[in-house]
Amino acid sequence: MPTRNSGHINAWFDDFDGRMDGVPDIIAETATENFVENFQREGFDGQSWRPLSFKTLKNQRRSTGRILTRTGQLQRSIRPTIVELTQVRISAGNTKVNYARVHNEGYVGVQTIQSYTNRNFMGRGKPVQIKAHKRRMVIPQRQFMGRNRLLFTEIKSRLKNHFK
């Protein structure tokens, strides 16, 4: 049974339906920008990343610069992979950047090293056979992607502007 306002309500929903088309694009663009900006902030959701260890800084050719930004490949690999009305997915990493998940989630495990010949052992120019061994690896979590308050606030703001 139609009500007195059913025409107004149907017109409002018809107008609203056209506006939903741009929502996934807005969410994908906002999320991608947020995740890339985390590299400039060197943190995630208001918390700074753990600084590089002294050993890591000592072994690097450079001791200055941003964490996780030596070549910029990890940051450039962040992209939307699925943008649909029902879901939006942002991914990082590719065949050249297979370490994206390890940095985002952290890693504690054991790496098995095969035996090999070091042709310039300790800079002496003599080959030395290195035995197979295992190495404990601890890579701290430096999350740059995921749900966070800043992202939701920015998405809400952009969607409010879109629906006005």
C-alpha positions in Angstrom: 0.0 0.0 0.0 1.7 3.2 -1.1 2.0 6.0 1.4 1.7 9.7 0.9 5.5 10.1 0.8 6.4 7.0 -1.3 7.1 9.1 -4.3 9.6 11.3 -2.4 11.3 8.3 -0.8 11.6 6.5 -4.2 13.1 9.6 -5.8 15.6 10.0 -2.9 16.7 6.3 -3.3 17.0 6.8 -7.1 19.2 9.8 -6.6 21.2 8.0 -3.9 21.8 5.0 -6.1 23.8 6.9 -8.7 26.1 8.3 -6.1 27.2 4.8 -4.9 29.1 4.2 -8.1 32.1 6.3 -7.0 32.4 5.0 -3.5 34.8 2.1 -4.2 37.1 4.4 -6.1 37.1 6.9 -3.3 37.9 4.2 -0.7 40.7 2.6 -2.9 42.3 6.0 -3.6 42.2 7.1 0.0 43.5 3.8 1.4 46.4 3.7 -1.2 47.4 7.3 -0.3 47.2 6.5 3.4 49.4 3.5 3.1 52.0 5.3 1.0 52.0 8.2 3.5 52.9 5.8 6.3 56.4 5.6 4.7 56.8 9.4 5.1 55.4 9.2 8.7 57.6 6.1 9.4 54.8 4.7 11.4 51.3 3.3 11.4 48.1 4.5 13.2 50.0 7.0 15.3 52.8 4.7 16.4 56.3 5.0 15.1 58.1 2.1 13.6 60.9 0.4 15.6 64.2 2.1 14.7 66.9 0.2 12.8 69.3 -1.8 15.0 72.9 -0.6 15.4 74.0 -3.8 13.6 71.8 -3.0 10.6 73.0 0.6 10.5 76.6 -0.5 10.7 76.3 -2.9 7.9 74.5 -0.5 5.5 76.4 1.7 3.2 74.3 4.6 4.5 73.3 5.4 8.0 70.7 8.0 7.2 67.4 8.0 5.4 64.0 6.6 6.0 63.2 3.1 7.3 61.9 0.7 4.6 62.8 3.2 1.9 66.1 2.3 0.4 65.0 1.9 -3.3 61.3 2.9 -2.9 60.1 -0.3 -4.6 58.1 -1.4 -1.6 56.3 1.9 -1.4 55.7 2.0 -5.2 54.3 -1.5 -5.1 51.2 -0.5 -3.1 48.2 -0.5 -5.5 44.5 -1.3 -5.6 43.9 -4.8 -7.0 40.2 -5.2 -6.5 37.8 -2.2 -6.7 34.2 -3.4 -6.8 31.0 -2.2 -5.1 31.2 -5.1 -2.7 34.9 -5.0 -1.9 38.1 -3.0 -2.2 41.5 -4.7 -1.9 44.8 -2.9 -1.7 48.0 -5.0 -2.2 51.7 -4.5 -1.8 54.5 -6.4 -3.3 55.2 -8.1 -6.6 57.9 -10.5 -8.0 60.6 -7.9 -7.3 59.2 -7.0 -3.8 58.5 -10.4 -2.3 59.3 -9.1 1.2 56.3 -6.8 1.6 54.4 -9.2 3.8 57.4 -9.9 6.1 57.8 -6.2 6.8 54.1 -5.6 7.3 53.6 -8.6 9.7 57.1 -9.2 11.1 58.9 -12.6 11.0 60.5 -14.9 13.5 61.9 -18.1 12.1 64.9 -20.1 11.0 66.7 -19.8 7.7 68.6 -22.8 6.3 71.9 -21.9 4.6 73.3 -24.3 2.1 77.1 -24.9 2.0 78.9 -22.7 -0.4 82.4 -21.3 -1.2 83.2 -17.8 -0.1 85.8 -16.7 -2.7 87.1 -13.7 -0.7 86.8 -14.8 2.9 87.3 -11.8 5.3 88.9 -9.8 2.5 91.9 -12.1 2.2 91.3 -13.3 -1.3 91.3 -16.9 -0.4 88.4 -19.3 -1.0 86.9 -20.9 2.1 84.2 -23.6 2.1 81.3 -22.5 4.4 79.4 -25.4 5.9 75.6 -25.7 5.8 74.0 -24.1 8.9 70.8 -22.6 10.2 70.3 -18.9 11.1 67.7 -17.5 13.4 65.9 -14.6 11.8 64.0 -11.9 13.6 62.5 -9.2 11.5 60.4 -6.7 13.5 57.0 -5.7 12.4 56.9 -2.4 10.7 53.2 -2.3 9.6 52.4 0.1 6.8 49.1 -1.4 5.6 45.9 -2.4 7.5 42.9 -0.9 9.2 43.6 2.2 11.2 41.8 5.2 12.7 43.4 7.8 10.5 42.3 5.9 7.4 38.7 5.5 8.5 38.5 9.2 9.5 39.8 10.2 6.0 37.4 7.9 4.2 34.4 9.2 6.2 35.4 12.8 5.4 35.8 12.1 1.7 32.5 10.1 1.5 30.6 13.0 3.3 32.0 15.4 0.7 31.0 13.0 -2.1 27.4 12.6 -0.8 26.8 16.4 -0.3 
